[in-house]
């Protein structure tokens, strides 16, 4: 109701001022609570971000420890593939400094499992860079897994391959496709 007659106009103004004050107070109260909530959300997000950073560091350290999950073996191989043979004959060691006879092992990449016809394929990929001044010949490759404490390593796959030369400055990329039938 508007435009109350005199002397009720003063009462109307008082009620309108009261309504304005209540509306402003409600907005201000919600604003304060909203600020508290958003500040809490920001604080929580910062803690989650810190946790993810810490977890990522731990996972990165773990991946560094199992950096030998996909091993390449080179040099003179005299042992044929055998179900009772659980080691690479001659493993070329890792070096990130271009040390002679060694290759720079890059990170292992796991491709998400995918359905291929009646199978599920899972790719394990790793590159090896020859950062030396000499050619290195690859004659065997394998996949090595570690126990939970990295105190024991297990060769789970080993293949003797046709010798592959990796020229100085070149990269060899190995892709194992693990396949199961659905």
C-alpha positions as CSV (number, residue, x, y, z in Angstrom):
1,X,0.0,0.0,0.0
2,X,1.4,3.4,-1.0
3,X,0.7,7.0,-0.5
4,X,-0.9,6.7,3.0
5,X,-2.9,9.9,4.0
6,X,-1.5,12.3,6.6
7,X,-0.5,11.5,9.4
8,X,-0.1,7.9,8.3
9,X,2.5,8.9,5.6
10,X,5.1,9.0,8.4
11,X,4.2,5.5,9.5
12,X,4.5,4.4,5.9
13,X,8.0,5.9,5.6
14,X,9.0,4.2,8.8
15,X,7.8,0.8,7.5
16,X,9.6,1.4,4.2
17,X,12.8,2.3,6.0
18,X,12.4,-0.8,8.2
19,X,11.9,-2.9,5.1
20,X,15.0,-1.4,3.4
21,X,17.0,-2.0,6.6
22,X,15.8,-5.6,6.9
23,X,16.5,-6.3,3.2
24,X,20.0,-4.7,3.5
25,X,20.7,-6.6,6.7
26,X,19.7,-9.9,5.2
27,X,21.9,-9.3,2.1
28,X,24.8,-8.2,4.4
29,X,24.3,-11.3,6.6
30,X,24.3,-13.6,3.7
31,X,27.2,-11.8,2.2
32,X,29.3,-12.4,5.4
33,X,28.3,-16.1,5.5
34,X,29.0,-16.3,1.8
35,X,32.4,-14.8,2.3
36,X,33.1,-17.3,5.1
37,X,32.0,-20.2,2.8
38,X,34.1,-19.0,-0.1
39,X,37.1,-18.4,2.1
40,X,36.7,-21.9,3.5
41,X,36.4,-23.3,-0.1
42,X,39.5,-21.4,-1.1
43,X,41.4,-22.7,2.0
44,X,40.2,-26.3,1.3
45,X,41.2,-26.0,-2.4
46,X,44.7,-24.8,-1.4
47,X,45.0,-27.9,0.9
48,X,43.8,-30.2,-1.8
49,X,46.3,-28.6,-4.3
50,X,49.1,-29.0,-1.8
51,X,48.1,-32.7,-1.3
52,X,48.0,-33.3,-5.0
53,X,51.4,-31.7,-5.3
54,X,52.8,-33.9,-2.6
55,X,51.1,-37.0,-4.0
56,X,52.4,-36.2,-7.5
57,X,55.9,-35.9,-6.1
58,X,55.6,-39.3,-4.4
59,X,54.2,-40.9,-7.5
60,X,57.0,-39.3,-9.5
61,X,59.6,-40.7,-7.1
62,X,57.9,-44.1,-7.4
63,X,58.1,-44.0,-11.2
64,X,61.7,-43.0,-11.0
65,X,62.3,-46.1,-8.8
66,X,60.6,-48.3,-11.3
67,X,62.2,-46.6,-14.2
68,X,63.5,-50.0,-15.2
69,X,59.9,-51.3,-15.8
70,X,60.7,-51.7,-19.5
71,X,64.3,-52.7,-20.0
72,X,66.2,-53.0,-23.2
73,X,69.0,-55.4,-23.5
74,X,71.8,-55.2,-26.0
75,X,75.2,-56.4,-26.9
76,X,76.1,-60.1,-27.2
77,X,73.2,-62.4,-26.6
78,X,73.9,-66.1,-26.6
79,X,70.8,-67.3,-24.8
80,X,67.7,-68.0,-26.8
81,X,64.2,-67.2,-25.4
82,X,63.4,-69.9,-22.7
83,X,60.5,-70.1,-20.3
84,X,63.0,-70.8,-17.5
85,X,65.3,-67.8,-18.2
86,X,64.3,-64.8,-16.1
87,X,67.0,-62.3,-16.9
88,X,68.3,-60.2,-19.8
89,X,71.7,-61.5,-21.0
90,X,73.3,-58.2,-21.4
91,X,71.5,-55.1,-20.3
92,X,72.6,-51.8,-21.6
93,X,72.6,-49.5,-18.6
94,X,70.8,-46.2,-18.2
95,X,72.7,-42.9,-18.5
96,X,71.4,-39.4,-18.9
97,X,74.9,-38.0,-19.5
98,X,75.8,-39.7,-22.8
99,X,78.1,-42.3,-21.2
100,X,79.6,-44.7,-23.7
101,X,77.7,-47.9,-24.2
102,X,74.7,-46.6,-22.3
103,X,71.3,-45.2,-23.4
104,X,69.1,-42.6,-21.9
105,X,65.9,-44.4,-20.7
106,X,62.8,-42.2,-21.2
107,X,59.6,-42.4,-19.2
108,X,57.3,-45.4,-19.6
109,X,54.0,-44.6,-21.2
110,X,50.9,-46.8,-20.6
111,X,48.2,-46.5,-23.2
112,X,44.7,-47.0,-21.8
113,X,43.4,-50.5,-22.5
114,X,41.1,-50.6,-25.6
115,X,38.9,-53.2,-27.2
116,X,40.2,-54.4,-30.5
117,X,37.8,-56.9,-32.1
118,X,37.5,-59.8,-29.6
119,X,40.5,-58.6,-27.6
120,X,41.6,-56.0,-25.1
121,X,45.0,-54.4,-26.0
122,X,47.2,-52.6,-23.5
123,X,50.3,-50.8,-24.8
124,X,53.5,-50.2,-22.8
125,X,55.8,-47.8,-24.6
126,X,59.3,-46.6,-23.8
127,X,61.9,-44.8,-25.7
128,X,65.7,-45.1,-25.4
129,X,68.0,-42.3,-26.7
130,X,71.5,-43.0,-27.8
131,X,73.3,-39.9,-26.5
132,X,76.7,-41.3,-27.2
133,X,79.0,-40.8,-30.2
134,X,78.8,-44.5,-31.1
135,X,76.3,-46.9,-32.6
136,X,74.6,-49.3,-30.1
137,X,73.1,-52.6,-31.3
138,X,69.9,-53.9,-29.6
139,X,69.5,-57.7,-29.6
140,X,66.9,-58.3,-26.8
141,X,64.2,-56.4,-25.0
142,X,62.1,-57.1,-21.9
143,X,59.7,-55.7,-19.3
144,X,60.9,-55.7,-15.7
145,X,58.6,-55.2,-12.6
146,X,59.7,-54.5,-9.1
147,X,58.3,-55.7,-5.8
148,X,56.7,-53.1,-3.5
149,X,60.0,-52.3,-1.8
150,X,62.1,-52.1,-5.0
151,X,64.4,-54.7,-3.5
152,X,63.6,-57.4,-6.1
153,X,63.0,-57.1,-9.8
154,X,61.3,-59.6,-12.0
155,X,61.7,-60.0,-15.7
156,X,58.1,-60.7,-16.9
157,X,58.7,-60.5,-20.6
158,X,61.8,-61.1,-22.6
159,X,62.3,-61.1,-26.4
160,X,65.3,-61.8,-28.5
161,X,64.9,-59.6,-31.5
162,X,66.6,-59.1,-34.9
163,X,69.6,-56.9,-34.1
164,X,68.6,-53.2,-34.4
165,X,71.3,-50.6,-34.6
166,X,70.6,-47.2,-32.9
167,X,72.9,-44.6,-34.4
168,X,74.4,-41.9,-32.3
169,X,71.8,-39.2,-31.5
170,X,68.9,-41.5,-32.6
171,X,66.0,-42.9,-30.5
172,X,64.7,-46.4,-30.3
173,X,61.0,-46.7,-29.2
174,X,59.7,-50.1,-28.0
175,X,56.0,-50.8,-27.9
176,X,54.8,-53.9,-26.2
177,X,51.1,-54.7,-26.9
178,X,49.7,-56.9,-24.1
179,X,46.6,-58.6,-25.4
180,X,43.8,-60.6,-23.7
181,X,40.8,-62.2,-25.3
182,X,37.5,-60.9,-24.2
